[in-house]
Amino acid sequence: MKKLICIALAALLVMTCFAGCQKNEKETIVVGYTIYEPMNYFEEGSDKLVGFDTELAESVFGNLGYKVLFQEIDWNQRYTDLNSGAIDCVWNGCTCNTADDDGILRAEKVDFSYNYMENRQVIVVRADSEIKTAADLSGKQGAAESG
């Protein structure tokens, strides 16, 4: 009888250990983003968030065992949202080697991942424009996105 009780208790201990070691729910990570097509946007006629950054974040965090919850943020409040814990990370194009209006380098304020994409600045003109090089812009007017 003692052997039977010992075996039953040992089996119960092993089952309890395995049950405690299993992860029943995925951990959730809150990803801050802004709407900026083609990086993050809603499919036409749908409430499904898609885009390069959205789908890459889902893939990366999914492979790490996380469920991703996307939270749209005000870009000007990204540091506040991060520091307050409202979001766990920002998954958006953000240049790390520049300073904000306060003169402090962004890389001194927050940690950055390794680059996963390289952006380049380009000049866009009409096909029939006489502008063929950057030097041809001398004396011309143009438009640029703020920030």
N, C-alpha and C positions, 0 to 999 in steps of 0.2 A: 504494500500500500504506500509506504514511504517513497519507493522508487517512482510509482505512478504520480504522486503529488509533485515530486521533484521534476519529473519530465514535463508535467503540465505547467508548472511554474516557469521552467526554462523556456518552454514554447511560448508562453504568454509574454515573457520578457523579450524574446526575439521579435515577436509580432509587434509589441509596443515600440521597440527600437525602430523597426522598419517603417511603421506607421508614422512615427515622429520624424523620420528622415525624409519622407516623401513630401514634395512640395505640392500642395493641393491647388493653390492659386498662383498665377504669375504675379510678380511684382510689377507695379505700374510706375512708369516714368512720365513726367509731364514735360512736354516739349513746347517751348514758346516759338511762335512763328508769326510772320506777317504775310498778307496776301501780296504776292509778287509773281505773276505768271511769267515763265513757265515753272518756277520753283515750287510755289504753293498756291493752289487755286481750287475752286470748286468746279466739278464737272458740270457742264451746261445742263440745266434742268434737274440738278441733283444737289443733295447736301453732302456728297462724298468729297472729301478733301483729297486732292491728287497733286502730282507735280514731282519734279526731280528730287527736291529736298525731302518732301513728304514721304515718297516711296523709298528713298535711301534710308531715312531715319527708321521707317517701319522695318526694313530688311535688317539693318544693323542691330537694332534693339531686339527684334524678334529672334535673331540668331543668338543673342545673349540671354534670352529667356524673359524679356520684359514685354509687357503689354504697353503700348504707347497711347497716351492721351494727349491730343494736340490742344493747345490753348493759344488763341490769337492774342497778341500783345500789341501795345503801343510801343513802337520802336524806341521812342525817346525815354521809355520807362524800363528798358530791358535790364539795366543794372539793378534797379530797385526790385523788379520782379524776381531776379535771380537771388539777390541778397535776402529777400524776405521769405524765400522758399515757395513763393507762388508758382514758380516753375523750376524744374530741375536743370534744364539746359535751354539754350537758344540754338535752333538748327536753322540757320539763315545765313546768307552771305554777309560776312562782317570782316572787314579788313583789320588784321591785328596789328600791323606795323604803322599805324597812324594814330594821331591824337584826336580826341573829341574837342569841342569848343573850349573846354577847361584847360587844354594844353597837356593833359596827362595821357600818355600812351594807353591805348585800350588793353594791351598785353600786361600792363601794370595793374589793371583793375580786375581782370578776370582771366581764367585759364582758357587757352584755345586748344583745339584738337590739331592733329596734323592736317595739312591741306588735303582736301579730297577733290578739289577742282581748281583750275587756274582760269582766272578771268583776265581779259585784256581790254584795254580801252581802244575804241575805234572811232573813226570819223565816218558819218553816214551822210551822203549827198545824193541828189538825183542822178540818174544815169547820164543825163545830158549836161551835167555841170562841168564848168571849166576847172573846178577844183580837183586836182589829181594827187597832190601831196599835202602834208601838213603845212609846208611853207606857203602854199596857195591860200591859206586862211588869213594871212596878214591883211588887216583892215576890214575883215568881214565880221558879221554878227552871227551868233550862234545861240543855241539853247543847251542847257545841261540840267540834269536832275539834281535837286538839292541833296546835300549830304554825301 
